[in-house]
Amino acid sequence: MTERVTLSLSAAPDGYGFFYGTAQLGDVFCSVNVLPPQGQWAGDIKLEGYMPDAEDWIIYTDGEEIARVRNRGDLAAAMLPRLDQG
């Protein structure tokens, strides 16, 4: 059986435009912050160094960019390399 990444994100972005939550694969968890593309960004303030991309969703853990995807539906799969360290 192949395990899948479970991604739980906030229903709405925070004031900086990030969706936040957790990604899980089996017993492994990590905190996730996701910045939507410019056209879907809905924050109050843009943080220097964390600007939305024109097209990509940007995934961060611990303030470090770990992946970019074009479609929101691909966010969970993009977390697999980070969570599957074994």
C-alpha positions in Angstrom: 0.0 0.0 0.0 1.3 3.4 -1.0 0.9 6.2 1.6 -0.2 9.6 0.5 0.6 13.0 2.0 -2.3 14.5 3.9 -2.2 18.3 3.7 -4.4 20.4 6.1 -4.4 24.1 5.4 -6.2 27.0 6.9 -9.5 27.9 5.2 -8.3 31.5 4.5 -5.0 33.2 4.2 -3.4 35.1 7.1 -2.6 38.8 6.9 0.5 38.1 4.9 -1.4 36.1 2.3 -0.1 32.7 3.5 -2.2 29.6 4.0 -0.8 27.7 6.9 -1.1 24.2 8.3 0.5 20.7 8.4 1.6 18.0 6.0 1.6 14.4 7.2 2.9 11.1 5.8 2.3 8.3 8.1 3.8 9.3 11.5 5.9 12.2 10.0 4.5 15.8 10.3 5.8 19.2 9.3 4.4 22.7 9.5 3.7 24.3 6.1 3.1 27.8 4.9 1.8 28.2 1.3 1.9 31.4 -0.7 -0.6 31.4 -3.5 0.1 33.0 -6.9 -0.2 36.7 -7.4 -3.7 36.4 -8.9 -5.0 34.6 -5.8 -3.0 36.4 -3.2 -5.3 38.0 -0.6 -3.2 39.3 2.2 -2.9 42.7 3.8 0.9 43.1 3.8 3.6 41.5 1.5 6.6 40.3 3.4 10.0 41.3 2.0 11.6 38.1 0.6 8.3 36.3 0.3 6.6 37.7 -2.7 3.9 35.8 -4.6 4.9 34.3 -8.0 3.0 35.2 -11.1 1.8 31.6 -11.6 3.2 29.2 -8.9 2.1 28.2 -5.4 5.2 28.3 -3.2 5.5 25.9 -0.3 7.6 26.8 2.7 8.7 24.9 5.8 10.6 26.6 8.6 10.9 29.7 6.4 12.6 27.8 3.6 11.1 27.4 0.1 10.9 23.7 -0.6 8.7 23.4 -3.7 6.7 25.3 -6.3 3.7 23.9 -8.1 1.3 25.4 -10.8 -1.9 23.8 -9.4 -3.2 23.9 -5.8 -4.1 20.3 -6.2 -0.4 19.4 -6.5 0.6 20.8 -3.2 0.3 17.6 -1.2 2.3 15.5 -3.7 5.1 18.2 -3.7 5.6 17.6 0.0 6.4 13.9 -0.4 10.2 14.3 -0.8 10.4 16.4 2.4 8.4 13.9 4.4 9.7 10.7 3.0 13.2 10.9 4.4 13.6 7.1 4.8 
